[in-house]
């Protein structure tokens, strides 16, 4: 369905699985996941959650590796 989108739209940033549906394994889903993890990292940093920030690096690395494959 997302391949049919031809004009950019504002993304509200609430990227939970209940808010949109994507086919598993699609490149666009990985890109959205990477963007979401970046936002999560910022929020964890803002809250002083240093363990959560450290964990986000591993999560994001896995997504970036999948995007590069």
C-alpha positions in Angstrom: 0.0 0.0 0.0 2.8 2.5 0.8 4.3 2.0 -2.7 1.2 3.8 -4.0 2.0 7.0 -2.1 3.4 9.6 -4.5 3.4 12.7 -2.3 5.2 13.2 1.0 3.1 13.6 4.1 3.8 14.7 7.6 4.6 11.7 9.9 3.4 12.2 13.4 6.1 10.0 14.9 3.9 7.6 16.8 5.3 4.5 15.1 3.7 1.7 17.1 2.6 -1.4 15.3 -1.1 -0.6 16.1 -0.9 2.6 14.1 0.1 1.3 10.7 0.6 -2.0 8.9 3.6 -2.9 6.7 4.5 -6.2 5.1 7.3 -7.9 7.1 10.8 -7.6 5.6 10.1 -4.5 3.4 12.9 -1.9 3.2 10.4 0.9 4.1 9.5 -0.9 7.3 13.2 -1.0 8.2 13.6 2.7 7.5 10.6 3.5 9.7 12.1 1.3 12.4 15.4 3.1 12.2 13.7 6.5 12.5 11.7 5.3 15.5 14.8 4.0 17.2 16.4 7.4 16.8 13.5 9.0 18.5 13.5 6.4 21.3 17.2 7.0 21.8 16.6 10.8 22.2 13.8 10.2 24.7 15.9 7.8 26.7 18.7 10.3 26.8 16.3 13.0 27.9 15.1 10.9 30.7 18.6 9.9 31.8 18.1 6.3 31.0 21.8 5.5 30.1 21.2 1.8 29.9 18.4 2.3 27.5 20.6 4.6 25.4 23.3 2.0 25.3 20.8 -0.7 24.3 19.5 1.5 21.4 22.9 1.4 19.7 22.7 -2.4 19.4 19.1 -2.2 18.2 19.8 0.5 15.6 23.0 -1.3 14.4 20.9 -4.4 13.6 18.4 -2.3 11.6 21.1 -0.4 9.7 22.8 -3.7 8.8 19.6 -5.0 7.4 19.0 -1.8 5.4 22.5 -2.1 4.0 22.1 -5.7 3.0 
